[in-house]
Amino acid sequence: MGNLVTSTFSGSSSTSSYLSKGLSDPATIGNQTVRAVHGVALSLTCLKVQKLVDSHTVVVISKSYCPYSRMAKEALANYNLPPDDLLVWEIDGEENTAEIQQCLKQMTGGRTVPRVFICGQFVGGGEDTVRLHKSGELAKLLAAAGSSTPSK
């Protein structure tokens, strides 16, 4: 059985809802606290990103001014997503946007926004989300997740 992940975000202690095998004790490298999972160093920012992705059915990591982010959010607006199932995180208001995007690169292979996740799985960016909507695949993914019915 793995270790329970306990991290500090924004000055408050929070215990994540998942167990992770192979998690090391925290270490400090420069001014960044990191943990290693299966030998891969993860900053607390990356742990926060992973926790958010794991704790919502649909997550859109976005920038408020990005036209591709707008495309993804508009495609998702075609579905009756319960508010508790959808998280849109506008990272342009965060002080560590570059670090968040580096975490996204580690998680998905790309650091651009938007990054859209359904049930913890990366499904693509803005154009990908629109393509999935137009093909009917987005409706199937959301229905399989038990999250939505088409609203339009």
Buried (B, 14 or more C-beta within 10 A) or exposed (E): EEBEBEBEEEEEEBEBEEEBEEBBEBEEEEEEBBBBBEEEBBBBBBBBBBBBBBBBBBBBBBBEEBEBBBBBBEBBEBBEBEEEBBBBBBBEEBEBEEBBBBBBEBBBEEBBBBBBBBBEEBBBBBEBBBEBBEEEEBBEBBEEBEBBEEEE
